Amino acid sequence: MTRGRTAAVSIGGEVLAGGNDESQSTAAGLVLILKPAATQWSLGIKAGARRQDGDTGAYAGIELGYSF
């Protein structure tokens, strides 16, 4: 979930949980989305902490999006 700070910048958080009979994981982090007004492309940058099967570590990612 993000909230627009300006027309081109949104900031928010993410919470993820998943698993099956063999593995369980959860993650929580922050997301920054940049979307210049003159384009349909967006760039998402995220980072946070992930816990899987008793181990905790950091994660980071970049997402490229296109609005149509």
Order of alpha helices (4+ residues) and beta strands (2+ residues): beta-beta-beta-beta-beta
